[in-house]
Amino acid sequence: MNVLRALLCVVAIWMASCNENPKADLGEEPVAKDIVAEVQSIQNANTDFQITVRPERESGKYKIGEEIGLIFTSNKDAYVNIIDIGASGKVHMIFPNAWHTSNKVEKGKTYRIPPKDAGFIFRVTPPPGTDFVKVIATLNKPDCVKEKYLEPKGQVYEIKEALLAIKDIQAELQKIDAKQWTEASTQITIEEGKQSQPSEQPLKPIEETRPPKPQGQLKSLESPDSGAKDIVAAAQKIRNDTKPVNVKLWIEADRTSFKTGEAVTFHFTADHDCYVTLIDIGTSGKVHQIFPNKWQESNKVEKGKTYAIPPAKSDFVFKVSGPGGTEYVKAIATLKPIQALGKAQMEPKGAFAEIKDAGLVLKDIAMELAEQDVRTWAEAEASFKIVAVEGPLPSVATAPARPSVVSLSTDKQTYKVGEPISFTFQTARDCYLTLIDIGSSGKVHIIFPNKFNRDNAMKAGIAHKIPSAEGGQALAYKIVSPPGTDTIKAICTFQPCKLLAGELSYDDQAFPTLGTKEEVIKQIRDALAKLEPAAHAETEVAIQVVP
């Protein structure tokens, strides 16, 4: 049974009850007890969704000036928001914050806020009293606190119009089934201390000497650095035993063991035109997307074709690094791009991209695929042993700079049949451009060069418009495919190259029909095979065609 994603909204109410606050008159700013009263009215006992929260110190007692932390855990994968309400009525969102911009947490793990590795700490400030902590947890909900209420204040955010913000949370909860949210609470006692000084905030962020450095995902107390074992387990849960779509993955020469520093090559093939993603989980726990990569920028592959990582004849080398152990590679093939990967935070690392919060990203992928027809995706895996050798370890992958960076975009993503389309193309090197439309019908049309512009030489570093501004929409390519998905493919070569068989005739068509997809792609591949890998580059975009 699929586990529903939870969005956990932890509302921490720090109320100094020993301090008497006059009741807010009509037209005055609400005081803390008014906001707390509003939050305390949120109650729900009709759910099995659980959340716990407590002060880090078992007694729950802190003196003014002492460092304070909250410990919390959820029984669902969740997103967390923590809000601090001072005795003066000032309200701050303390998580997420400038240090941890991602508020995702994993089910069953214990977290501290602020985490020990943060660039700031919380110290208790006056007045003394009792702080009340309220926890609200919901399933499948956006962030509790709407962005319009948030104003950056150092490492945290001040919430303006706090009563309205809380009322908005209540309004959203009323729209949700009672089984889809829960609540819990705890208390903190604040006592007099040596550093008793007036303050509007019972908790004050204290910046450390090092500058703020966003860390992304909050780490759990059990696992400060996510180990490879848990991540591999998450990857192995992505499984599909049906084989309408089939992808095969293997290591060159069927090797099962490598020494650190040795080069490794992966191969894969699919029996459908599809999108393939390869994820490498290293023995260190680092996770990289190794396909697509800087040399193979598109992950759309052709059925029956075998792909290599690194690609043949390239200067790109994938070297094994330590520590010793088992390295795991997961291949996922889908008939449409995986949305969870598009949303994932990735950091370029040489030819590859490191996936941040990989365990949660893999869970997102699993949930996304679980909602799809099993006939539309497939997976495969491979693993090998790493034997550590003495001496310095080489980097995971080495590669020269990408010979070119090619970009292609359209003026929008959805078009009606017969509607003109505009393109913007740019490359880092002078090249010769061929632009084709692979229609949903299987027929291919050439977009560029065309009847109106037969010179396909393109200068580097310039955003080329197709059609040109001078030509306008009268010279634009118009969608001729039936409703469905068209793929616009750009191929650029850095020397003159005849990609298409035969001579193009523009007598009857400004954008001639080239033939079927299979025929045209074979012609292009045969022509490119005669060039060195660094002598060409390509990219593509998908557009939707509607009636």
C-alpha positions, 0 to 999 in steps of 0.5 A: 500500500502506498504511503501518502506523503505528509506535509507536517506543519509544526507550529511552535507557540512560545508564550510567556504566560507569567507576564501579564499582557493587556487584552488587545483593544479593537484596532490594536495589534493582537498580543501573544495570548490572542494568537495562542488561543486561536491556535489552541482551538485547532484540535483533532482526535480522529486520525492515525497520523502521529506527530510528537514534539518535546524540548531537548531537555527532559525537564523542559526548564530553561534559564534565560540566556541558555541555548534551547532546541526542539526535538520532533518526529513524524510517522509520515514523510513530511514537510515541516514548518515551525513558528515562534510566537513571542510574548509581545505578539511578534511571530517568526517562522524559525523553520525552514530558514536561511540555513535549511531552505528545504523543510522535508523530513523522513518518517520515523526519524528524529530531528532537532531544530535548530540542527547542531550544524546550523549557522545560528542557535536559539537562546532563551530571552525574557520574559520568564514564563511558560511557552506552549508548543502546538504541532499541526500535521497534515497530508498532501498540503502546501506550506502552512504559512503563505508566502505573503505573510513572510518577511526575512529577518536575518536567519528566520522570517517574521510573520506579519498579520499573524492572526490572519495567517493562523486563521488561513491555516484553520480555513485550509484544515476545514477543507481536509478530511479529519483523517488527513491531519493531526495535532500535538503539544508540549510546554517549556518553562522559562526561568530567570537567569543572569542574562535577563534583558528586555526582548520582544522574542522569547527565542532569539537567533544568534549567528555564529562566526561563520557566515550563513551557508544553506544546507538544503535538507535537515539531517536527522539525529540518527543519521547526520550523513545519509548512508548508502545502505538506506539510499540503496534500499529506497532505490530498490523499492522502485520495482516493476516486474511487468515487462511491457517496457524493458530496459537492460543495464550492464557493466562493460565486460560483465565485471563485478569488481574494480579497484579504486582508480580503475575506469568503469563503463556502463551500457544500457538499452531499451526496447521502446523510445523512452526517457532513461535516467541512471542514478549511481549510489556510491559507497560513500553515500553520495548519489549522482545522476550519471545519465543524462550528463554533460556529454549526453544532455538529453535522456530521451533514447531510441529503442534498440540502440545501445548507449555507453557511459562514458560515450565511446571516443570521448575524453570523458573517464568515469573512475571508481573512487572509495571507500571500499564496498558495493556501488549500486546503479539504478536505471529507470525508463519511462515513456514521459519525463519523471517530474520528481527529478525535474524538481530535485536539487542537483549540484554539478560535479564534473560531468555529472550532477550530485542529487541532494536529499537523494533518499527523499528524491527516490521516494518521490520517484517511487510515489510518482511511478506508483500512480502510473500504469505499470506498462509505461515504465521499467527499471533495472539495476547493476552493482559492483564491488570496490576494492580500496587500494593504498594511496590518494583516491582519484575523483569519481569522474573526470571530463574536459569541459563540454565541447559545446552547450546548446540551448533550444526553447519555444515561445510556449509549451502548448500549441493548437494544430496550425498555430505558428511556433517560434524558437530561440537557439544558442550555442557556445561555438559556431555551428551548422544547425538542423532543426526538425519536428518529430510529429506525434504521427511519426512523420518528420518535418524540417524546420531549419534550414527552410525555404525562407532561410537556407543558410544554417550557419549559426554564430556562437553566443547569439540568441538566434530567433526562428523565424527572425524578427524581420521575417515575423510570423508570416515565415514561421513554422506551423504545427501540422501534427495531430494532437499529441506530443511533438519532439523538436530536435536540434542537431548542430555540427561544428563542420559542414555535414550532410545529415539528410539523404537526398536534396531538399526541395522547397518547391511545394513545401516551405518546411519539407516532409522528410519521412518517417521518424525511423528513416530520418533518425537513421540518416542522421545517426549514420551521418554523425557516426562519421564525425568525432563525438566532439564535432557535434551536439544536440538537444531537444524539447517536447511540445504539446499539440491540442485540437 
